[in-house]
Amino acid sequence: MAYGPLDTTQKQIRLLHLASADRDEDEIKCSFSLASLDEDIDYEALSYAWGDTNDTVPIKEMGQGAYKYTSSSTAPRKLGSGH
């Protein structure tokens, strides 16, 4: 999926919203939104690239195709469930 450029004058960032998963076997689903660092926003940071790049699991962007997520697939599941 292609995204337009971020507006640096408004300090925009893209936020990844993870849907809750009840089990480790559940498919990981997500959506994106824009936010400004000038606003009071609540978010957690997670590196998207670590570990073995051959150890991947699919992540579905809601309404879009699949992406690959590298390594430690339990991390996005735990963040999506609110810990």
Order of alpha helices (4+ residues) and beta strands (2+ residues): beta-beta-beta-beta-alpha
